[in-house]
Amino acid sequence: MINVLKILLHKRNTFTIKKQILFIFIIVFYYIFSLNHIIQGGIFYDDWSLTVGFLSDLTFEDKFKDLVLKTFLTRPIGGIYLTILTELGKNDYLYIFINSSFWLISSYIIVNSLDCVLGENSKKLILLTLLFPSFASTMIFSPVTQTLGVMSIFFWSISLLFSKKKRYSLSIIFFIISVLTYELSIVLLLFNIFLLIENNSKKNVLKNFVKTSLIFLLITFGIIIFQFLITKITGYTGSLKYAFFIENNKIIFEEDFFINVKKYFFKPIILIFYDIPNLFFRSVFFFKINIVSIFFPIIFLLLIILKIQDDSNITSSKGRLYLLSFCICLSIIGVFLVYLIVSSVPQVNGYYNRGLVGLFICFALFIGLIFETKLKNLNYNFIKNSFIVIIVFFNFLSFQVQQQNHITANKVRDKILSKFVNFSKKNDEMLILTFIPTYVDNNYNDEVIFSEEVEDLFFAVRYKTKKKVIAGRIYNDKKCKKVFEIEDNRISGFVTSKNRKYKDKTKHVFYKFSNTNRDIYLFKENKFIKLSYENNANFKILSKHLGCKI
């Protein structure tokens, strides 16, 4: 870390006071903009399972064993970091502040690592884009679980900085640390290669590119082999999520792998040319206008215009720009290849956009690349610059709308949880089956209150009520018997499938009862309605309150 600071503070990389002022202003703007989210944003989705599951009962040693040696076995650095992080307790604002700060630092290092090809104004434009990851927003809004993605990018940015300085060993070490934190950074290795071979003679550039690429690819394959071996040795799969497995020295793909390849073959093209532009331009219709909220877009727009007007510092050679363009294109392909390898579907929606952080970084660099491209025709330059202003501004606006909605979602969560807490004070241990909305009323990009696919409600309620209450989410259905049923000493219900590729509901056990049973309640529209252990009696109650048919 000391070496990193020395490099960043080296006299050759220091700016004049005039140039530094705007960078400082951008950083101050970032924190002021983030302040409301830091205070009121809260945690959601998978964050609850980590903060509750590993804070309430476990010692530091037990957390280490569970997180590092089981849950995140294939991401050991990530597991170590989470073990340390969750010592913060249930202090949402600290998680958000730390996570946002690491994202800021990473963004700053990235733009300054690429100053061999980027002018000062380009760097500021890229920074203004990077700080607000609109279609990789989970990195910011899920500050516990997805902080692994942020830390992966942080370690990769350090690796990139060492690549710039031609510190091969340190670059490789931090790249490995980055991948063992979260594999998202694998797709960005080409930028390391770009900096390592930068300034090579034209005769040797291809040779060095191939040589350096092979080194990093061998390292990447070595990490994948390590992940398979460690899971095979220990018996814990950890976070291993590849679409194939090795059995009897043969690679065997998931049963539906090739079906899904065919089904989602054009998804990357749709995502880039429709989903992302659609996300940007829809933000106008969801933006909540008030005196405070309107301040940020205005200031941000002025910042963009301020830097877009002066492009006098564009000095990049065409060769560098072409090579960087090549790396960006290959990295984008790499993003979607990773989705293919893990048999997942790329999406800009809500929590699922966590895998698009590599694509977002490429997008930000592409903005800088366009700006660095000097056109002879003044009209064309005006069109180019106008395009940059529009895109960077709408990226920010999209992120702001998501921030507004996540704050709203957290307020709704707190109200629901407070009702559960108050009700639990008057009653003994109980099971509460709830019928609550998934998203906020002003849903823009699937800003979740409580998810359909993970047990965040369960963990949140258990934590808030000190384990007095077990909560389960039920879903309205035309047939009451599809909501929940009691059989074989179990209370079960049909919930949304956790597999995004298949939306069929699956049966989930809420509670296994014995001779001493919990009282059962239905929570709907801020009311607690007592249920029984008789299916027929419950069907009548459900019919009345849910409108389903017996």
DANOR-V579096 format. One record per residue. N is the residue number from 1. SS is DSSP state (~ for helix, > for strand, _ for the rest). PHI is phi in radians with two decimals (* if undefined). PSI is psi in degrees with one decimal (999 if undefined). Layout:
# DANOR-V579096
N&SS&PHI&PSI / N&SS&PHI&PSI
This chain:
# DANOR-V579096
1&_&*&-36.0 / 2&~&-1.07&-42.1 / 3&~&-1.06&-39.2 / 4&~&-1.07&-46.9 / 5&~&-1.10&-40.0 / 6&~&-1.07&-41.6 / 7&~&-1.15&-45.4 / 8&~&-1.12&-32.3 / 9&_&-1.69&3.7 / 10&_&-1.04&142.2 / 11&_&-1.04&-28.2 / 12&_&-1.23&-18.8 / 13&_&-1.85&-3.7 / 14&_&-1.32&144.3 / 15&_&-1.69&167.1 / 16&_&-1.19&160.2 / 17&~&-1.00&-39.2 / 18&~&-1.06&-43.6 / 19&~&-1.24&-34.6 / 20&~&-1.21&-32.1 / 21&~&-0.98&-45.4 / 22&~&-1.16&-39.1 / 23&~&-1.05&-43.9 / 24&~&-1.10&-41.7 / 25&~&-1.07&-41.7 / 26&~&-1.07&-42.4 / 27&~&-1.14&-44.4 / 28&~&-1.08&-44.4 / 29&~&-1.00&-43.0 / 30&~&-1.04&-45.6 / 31&~&-1.25&-38.2 / 32&~&-1.11&-43.3 / 33&~&-1.09&-38.0 / 34&~&-1.41&-13.4 / 35&~&-0.99&-46.1 / 36&~&-1.07&-39.7 / 37&~&-1.21&-38.6 / 38&~&-1.05&-41.3 / 39&~&-1.36&-40.7 / 40&~&-2.08&-0.1 / 41&_&-1.23&-39.7 / 42&_&1.20&-170.4 / 43&_&-2.04&161.9 / 44&_&-2.74&174.3 / 45&_&0.94&-126.9 / 46&_&-1.16&-17.1 / 47&~&-0.98&-37.2 / 48&~&-1.09&-41.3 / 49&~&-1.12&-33.9 / 50&~&-1.35&-49.7 / 51&~&-1.16&-39.3 / 52&~&-1.44&-47.9 / 53&~&-1.10&-29.8 / 54&_&-2.07&8.1 / 55&_&-1.88&-43.2 / 56&_&-1.10&-46.5 / 57&_&-2.03&-25.6 / 58&_&-1.58&141.9 / 59&_&-1.33&170.6 / 60&~&-1.04&-41.9 / 61&~&-1.10&-43.6 / 62&~&-1.16&-39.4 / 63&~&-1.08&-43.1 / 64&~&-1.04&-45.9 / 65&~&-1.08&-42.1 / 66&~&-1.31&-45.4 / 67&~&-1.32&-46.4 / 68&~&-1.44&-40.6 / 69&~&-1.69&-6.1 / 70&~&-2.28&-75.2 / 71&~&-1.03&-46.4 / 72&_&-2.02&42.5 / 73&~&-0.99&-40.6 / 74&~&-1.49&-4.0 / 75&~&-2.23&62.8 / 76&~&-1.05&-36.6 / 77&~&-1.16&-40.4 / 78&~&-1.07&-41.7 / 79&~&-1.10&-40.9 / 80&~&-1.12&-45.1 / 81&~&-1.08&-43.9 / 82&~&-1.13&-36.4 / 83&~&-1.04&-44.6 / 84&~&-1.20&-44.2 / 85&~&-1.08&-42.9 / 86&~&-1.25&-2.6 / 87&~&-1.23&-11.6 / 88&~&-1.19&-15.3 / 89&_&1.37&-163.5 / 90&_&-1.57&67.6 / 91&_&-2.07&86.6 / 92&~&-0.95&-43.3 / 93&~&-1.08&-32.3 / 94&~&-1.22&-43.0 / 95&~&-1.02&-46.4 / 96&~&-1.17&-43.5 / 97&~&-1.09&-48.3 / 98&~&-1.09&-45.2 / 99&~&-1.11&-46.5 / 100&~&-1.10&-37.5 / 101&~&-1.17&-42.1 / 102&~&-1.14&-34.2 / 103&~&-1.16&-41.0 / 104&~&-1.07&-49.3 / 105&~&-1.05&-44.4 / 106&~&-1.05&-45.7 / 107&~&-1.07&-42.1 / 108&~&-1.10&-44.4 / 109&~&-1.13&-41.0 / 110&~&-1.02&-51.0 / 111&~&-1.16&-32.4 / 112&~&-1.44&-18.3 / 113&~&-1.33&-24.6 / 114&_&-1.79&22.6 / 115&_&-1.26&-6.0 / 116&_&-1.22&-21.7 / 117&_&-2.09&-11.1 / 118&_&-1.96&135.4 / 119&_&-1.37&171.1 / 120&~&-1.05&-42.3 / 121&~&-1.22&-37.2 / 122&~&-1.07&-43.1 / 123&~&-1.06&-41.4 / 124&~&-1.22&-38.1 / 125&~&-1.12&-42.7 / 126&~&-1.12&-42.2 / 127&~&-1.09&-42.8 / 128&~&-1.09&-28.1 / 129&~&-1.42&-49.3 / 130&~&-1.03&-36.9 / 131&_&-1.12&-16.6 / 132&_&-2.24&78.8 / 133&_&-1.31&81.9 / 134&~&-1.04&-45.3 / 135&~&-1.81&18.6 / 136&~&-2.38&37.4 / 137&_&-1.17&-20.4 / 138&~&-1.04&-28.3 / 139&~&-0.96&-35.0 / 140&~&-1.64&-43.1 / 141&~&-1.44&-12.4 / 142&_&-1.98&80.4 / 143&_&-1.34&-2.3 / 144&_&-1.85&-66.9 / 145&_&-1.12&-51.4 / 146&_&-1.44&3.0 / 147&~&-1.11&-20.3 / 148&~&-1.05&-38.6 / 149&~&-1.12&-42.8 / 150&~&-1.11&-44.3 / 151&~&-1.18&-33.8 / 152&~&-1.07&-45.0 / 153&~&-1.16&-36.4 / 154&~&-1.06&-50.7 / 155&~&-1.13&-37.5 / 156&~&-1.13&-39.8 / 157&~&-1.07&-38.1 / 158&~&-1.13&-41.9 / 159&~&-1.03&-40.9 / 160&~&-1.11&-40.9 / 161&~&-1.08&-41.6 / 162&~&-1.22&-30.6 / 163&~&-1.10&-41.9 / 164&~&-1.03&-39.3 / 165&_&-1.50&3.9 / 166&_&1.09&31.1 / 167&_&-1.59&80.9 / 168&~&-0.98&-49.8 / 169&~&-1.07&-47.5 / 170&~&-1.16&-35.4 / 171&~&-1.08&-44.8 / 172&~&-1.16&-43.4 / 173&~&-1.05&-48.1 / 174&~&-1.25&-27.3 / 175&~&-1.14&-43.4 / 176&~&-1.10&-44.3 / 177&~&-1.03&-41.3 / 178&~&-1.07&-48.1 / 179&~&-1.18&-35.0 / 180&_&-1.36&-4.1 / 181&_&-1.55&-47.6 / 182&_&-2.88&136.3 / 183&~&-1.28&-1.4 / 184&~&-0.99&-30.5 / 185&~&-1.34&-11.0 / 186&~&-0.93&-40.9 / 187&~&-1.21&-10.7 / 188&~&-1.73&3.3 / 189&~&-1.08&-24.4 / 190&~&-1.10&-28.5 / 191&~&-1.26&-31.9 / 192&~&-1.07&-46.8 / 193&~&-1.07&-42.9 / 194&~&-0.97&-45.7 / 195&~&-1.30&-33.6 / 196&~&-1.18&-31.6 / 197&~&-1.75&-3.7 / 198&_&-1.06&140.9 / 199&_&1.37&2.2 / 200&_&-1.20&152.3 / 201&_&-1.15&155.1 / 202&~&-1.02&-31.6 / 203&~&-1.19&-35.8 / 204&~&-1.72&-7.2 / 205&~&-1.07&-45.1 / 206&~&-1.15&-43.9 / 207&~&-1.05&-46.9 / 208&~&-1.20&-33.6 / 209&~&-1.10&-47.4 / 210&~&-1.12&-44.9 / 211&~&-1.07&-49.4 / 212&~&-1.16&-38.7 / 213&~&-1.06&-43.1 / 214&~&-1.09&-39.4 / 215&~&-1.08&-49.4 / 216&~&-1.19&-35.7 / 217&~&-1.17&-39.9 / 218&~&-1.09&-39.8 / 219&~&-1.10&-43.9 / 220&~&-1.08&-47.6 / 221&~&-1.11&-34.8 / 222&~&-1.08&-40.0 / 223&~&-1.14&-43.0 / 224&~&-1.10&-42.7 / 225&~&-1.09&-42.9 / 226&~&-0.99&-43.7 / 227&~&-1.08&-42.6 / 228&~&-1.19&-41.3 / 229&~&-1.15&-44.7 / 230&~&-1.14&-36.1 / 231&~&-1.26&-34.6 / 232&~&-1.21&-40.3 / 233&~&-1.20&-45.7 / 234&~&-1.50&-26.4 / 235&_&1.53&-5.5 / 236&_&-1.69&126.3 / 237&_&-1.35&-20.1 / 238&_&0.96&-131.0 / 239&_&-1.75&21.0 / 240&_&-1.23&117.6 / 241&_&-2.32&31.5 / 242&_&-1.26&153.8 / 243&_&-1.42&7.3 / 244&>&-2.45&161.6 / 245&>&-2.49&161.7 / 246&>&-1.83&125.5 / 247&>&-2.47&126.1 / 248&_&0.94&42.3 / 249&_&1.11&21.6 / 250&>&-2.11&143.7 / 251&>&-1.53&119.0 / 252&>&-2.02&125.4 / 253&>&-1.53&157.2 / 254&_&-1.01&151.9 / 255&_&-0.98&-40.6 / 256&_&-1.73&14.2 / 257&~&-1.02&-54.2 / 258&~&-1.25&-27.8 / 259&~&-1.12&-43.9 / 260&~&-1.25&-31.8 / 261&~&-1.03&-45.5 / 262&~&-1.17&-42.7 / 263&~&-1.12&-40.6 / 264&_&-1.92&24.3 / 265&_&-1.04&-40.3 / 266&_&-1.64&4.6 / 267&~&-1.03&-42.7 / 268&~&-1.01&-41.1 / 269&~&-1.15&-43.6 / 270&~&-1.08&-41.8 / 271&~&-1.12&-45.1 / 272&~&-1.25&-43.5 / 273&~&-1.71&-8.6 / 274&~&-2.25&-55.7 / 275&~&-1.04&-47.5 / 276&~&-1.21&-50.2 / 277&~&-1.01&-39.1 / 278&~&-1.10&-41.0 / 279&~&-1.07&-43.9 / 280&~&-1.05&-55.3 / 281&~&-1.36&-20.6 / 282&~&-1.24&-19.4 / 283&~&-1.04&-30.0 / 284&~&-1.02&-37.6 / 285&~&-1.44&-11.7 / 286&~&-1.94&-5.7 / 287&_&-1.20&128.3 / 288&_&-1.58&111.8 / 289&_&-1.53&123.5 / 290&_&-2.65&176.6 / 291&~&-1.03&-40.5 / 292&~&-1.31&-48.7 / 293&~&-1.13&-34.5 / 294&~&-1.27&-21.3 / 295&~&-1.06&-43.7 / 296&~&-1.18&-47.2 / 297&~&-1.06&-35.5 / 298&~&-1.14&-49.6 / 299&~&-1.07&-42.7 / 300&~&-1.08&-44.0 / 301&~&-1.08&-40.8 / 302&~&-1.11&-38.3 / 303&~&-1.08&-43.8 / 304&~&-1.11&-50.3 / 305&~&-1.06&-38.2 / 306&~&-1.01&-41.4 / 307&~&-1.54&-23.9 / 308&~&-1.34&-25.0 / 309&_&-1.24&-33.8 / 310&_&-1.85&102.1 / 311&_&-2.00&30.6 / 312&_&-1.25&-16.8 / 313&_&-1.62&11.6 / 314&_&-1.26&113.3 / 315&_&-2.28&0.7 / 316&_&-1.14&139.6 / 317&_&-1.33&154.5 / 318&~&-1.10&-35.8 / 319&~&-1.05&-44.5 / 320&~&-1.12&-43.4 / 321&~&-1.11&-41.4 / 322&~&-1.12&-42.8 / 323&~&-1.16&-40.8 / 324&~&-1.13&-39.9 / 325&~&-1.04&-43.1 / 326&~&-1.06&-43.9 / 327&~&-1.14&-40.2 / 328&~&-1.07&-46.5 / 329&~&-1.09&-44.9 / 330&~&-1.16&-36.5 / 331&~&-1.14&-39.3 / 332&~&-1.09&-43.8 / 333&~&-1.05&-40.4 / 334&~&-1.07&-38.0 / 335&~&-0.98&-47.5 / 336&~&-1.35&-26.0 / 337&~&-1.16&-36.9 / 338&~&-1.08&-44.1 / 339&~&-1.01&-39.9 / 340&~&-1.13&-44.3 / 341&~&-1.12&-35.1 / 342&_&-1.67&6.9 / 343&_&0.94&50.6 / 344&_&-2.13&172.9 / 345&_&-2.05&121.0 / 346&_&-1.19&133.0 / 347&_&-2.53&145.9 / 348&_&-1.54&-9.7 / 349&_&-1.33&125.7 / 350&~&0.80&-134.4 / 351&~&-1.09&-24.0 / 352&~&-1.31&-9.7 / 353&~&-1.42&6.3 / 354&~&-1.06&-27.0 / 355&~&-1.45&-1.1 / 356&~&-1.72&13.4 / 357&~&-1.11&-37.8 / 358&~&-1.10&-42.0 / 359&~&-1.11&-39.7 / 360&~&-1.14&-41.5 / 361&~&-1.09&-41.3 / 362&~&-1.09&-39.9 / 363&~&-1.05&-45.6 / 364&~&-1.11&-42.1 / 365&~&-1.17&-34.0 / 366&~&-1.10&-37.2 / 367&~&-1.04&-46.2 / 368&~&-1.13&-36.8 / 369&~&-1.11&-43.2 / 370&~&-1.08&-43.6 / 371&~&-1.13&-35.9 / 372&~&-1.23&-18.5 / 373&_&-1.39&107.4 / 374&_&-1.51&121.6 / 375&_&-1.75&142.7 / 376&_&-1.23&-39.0 / 377&_&-1.34&123.9 / 378&~&-1.10&-36.2 / 379&~&-1.12&-41.3 / 380&~&-1.13&-37.9 / 381&~&-1.12&-39.5 / 382&~&-1.09&-44.5 / 383&~&-1.08&-43.7 / 384&~&-1.04&-49.0 / 385&~&-1.17&-36.7 / 386&~&-1.10&-41.1 / 387&~&-1.04&-44.5 / 388&~&-1.09&-45.4 / 389&~&-1.01&-47.7 / 390&~&-1.08&-49.0 / 391&~&-1.15&-47.6 / 392&~&-1.13&-39.1 / 393&~&-1.14&-46.1 / 394&~&-1.20&-29.3 / 395&~&-1.07&-45.5 / 396&~&-1.12&-46.0 / 397&~&-1.06&-41.8 / 398&~&-1.05&-44.2 / 399&~&-1.13&-39.5 / 400&~&-1.13&-41.7 / 401&~&-1.06&-43.0 / 402&~&-1.10&-39.8 / 403&~&-1.07&-45.6 / 404&~&-1.00&-44.7 / 405&~&-1.22&-35.5 / 406&~&-1.18&-35.7 / 407&~&-1.13&-44.1 / 408&~&-1.06&-45.0 / 409&~&-1.04&-40.0 / 410&~&-1.17&-36.8 / 411&~&-1.11&-42.1 / 412&~&-1.12&-44.3 / 413&~&-0.98&-46.7 / 414&~&-1.09&-39.1 / 415&~&-1.11&-45.5 / 416&~&-1.08&-47.8 / 417&~&-1.14&-35.9 / 418&~&-1.13&-35.3 / 419&~&-1.15&-40.1 / 420&~&-1.12&-42.1 / 421&~&-1.11&-47.8 / 422&~&-1.09&-41.4 / 423&~&-1.17&-35.8 / 424&~&-1.20&-22.2 / 425&~&-1.21&-25.5 / 426&_&-1.69&-5.4 / 427&_&-2.34&163.0 / 428&_&-1.36&-174.2 / 429&_&-0.97&140.7 / 430&>&-2.64&166.3 / 431&>&-1.97&126.3 / 432&>&-2.06&119.8 / 433&>&-1.71&126.3 / 434&>&-2.03&149.4 / 435&_&-2.18&92.2 / 436&_&-2.25&156.9 / 437&_&-1.20&151.5 / 438&_&-1.44&-42.2 / 439&>&-2.09&165.6 / 440&_&-1.21&159.9 / 441&_&-1.05&-36.3 / 442&_&-1.61&38.7 / 443&_&-0.95&122.0 / 444&_&-1.93&-54.2 / 445&_&-2.34&49.7 / 446&_&0.98&53.9 / 447&_&-1.37&108.8 / 448&>&-1.45&136.0 / 449&_&-1.46&-67.6 / 450&_&-2.28&137.9 / 451&_&-1.34&162.6 / 452&_&-1.56&-18.8 / 453&_&-1.97&-14.0 / 454&_&-2.20&163.6 / 455&_&-1.59&48.2 / 456&~&-1.18&-36.0 / 457&~&-1.06&-44.8 / 458&~&-0.98&-51.9 / 459&~&-1.17&-40.3 / 460&~&-1.11&-45.6 / 461&~&-1.18&-42.6 / 462&~&-1.02&-42.1 / 463&~&-1.20&-47.2 / 464&~&-1.18&-34.4 / 465&_&-1.71&10.0 / 466&_&0.99&44.1 / 467&_&1.24&9.6 / 468&_&-1.29&-28.5 / 469&>&-2.08&133.6 / 470&>&-1.79&128.2 / 471&>&-2.04&141.3 / 472&>&-2.40&140.4 / 473&>&-1.63&128.9 / 474&_&-2.01&164.2 / 475&_&-2.21&137.7 / 476&_&-1.11&144.2 / 477&_&-2.61&152.4 / 478&_&-1.05&-31.8 / 479&>&-1.87&123.1 / 480&~&-1.01&-31.1 / 481&~&-1.17&-16.0 / 482&~&-1.48&-10.1 / 483&_&-1.36&-60.3 / 484&>&-2.82&161.1 / 485&>&-2.62&158.8 / 486&>&-2.01&120.6 / 487&>&-2.77&147.8 / 488&_&0.88&46.4 / 489&_&1.03&27.1 / 490&>&-2.35&142.2 / 491&>&-1.85&113.9 / 492&>&-2.15&157.9 / 493&>&-2.59&165.4 / 494&>&-1.73&117.8 / 495&>&-2.05&165.4 / 496&_&-1.09&138.5 / 497&_&-1.09&143.7 / 498&_&-1.40&-9.8 / 499&_&-1.59&113.7 / 500&_&-1.13&-22.1 / 501&_&-1.36&-18.9 / 502&_&-2.29&116.6 / 503&_&-1.64&5.3 / 504&_&-1.09&139.7 / 505&_&-1.25&147.7 / 506&>&-2.11&154.3 / 507&>&-1.39&132.2 / 508&>&-2.26&134.6 / 509&>&-1.53&117.2 / 510&>&-1.42&-38.2 / 511&>&-2.79&134.5 / 512&>&-1.82&119.7 / 513&_&-1.84&159.7 / 514&_&-2.22&-150.0 / 515&_&-1.21&-34.7 / 516&_&-1.77&110.7 / 517&_&-1.92&152.6 / 518&_&-1.36&149.5 / 519&>&-1.17&143.5 / 520&>&-1.92&133.6 / 521&>&-2.29&149.9 / 522&>&-1.83&125.5 / 523&>&-1.83&116.9 / 524&>&-2.65&131.8 / 525&_&0.92&47.7 / 526&_&1.13&19.4 / 527&>&-2.07&145.3 / 528&>&-1.86&115.5 / 529&>&-1.95&121.5 / 530&>&-1.28&137.1 / 531&>&-1.97&172.8 / 532&_&-2.10&-175.3 / 533&_&-1.70&13.6 / 534&_&-1.85&120.9 / 535&~&-1.02&-46.5 / 536&~&-1.07&-41.5 / 537&~&-1.13&-40.0 / 538&~&-1.19&-36.3 / 539&~&-1.04&-38.3 / 540&~&-1.14&-40.8 / 541&~&-1.15&-43.9 / 542&~&-1.10&-40.0 / 543&~&-1.05&-38.8 / 544&~&-1.25&-42.9 / 545&~&-1.67&-22.1 / 546&~&-1.89&-12.8 / 547&_&1.33&15.3 / 548&_&-1.50&173.0 / 549&>&-1.94&139.8 / 550&_&-1.27&999
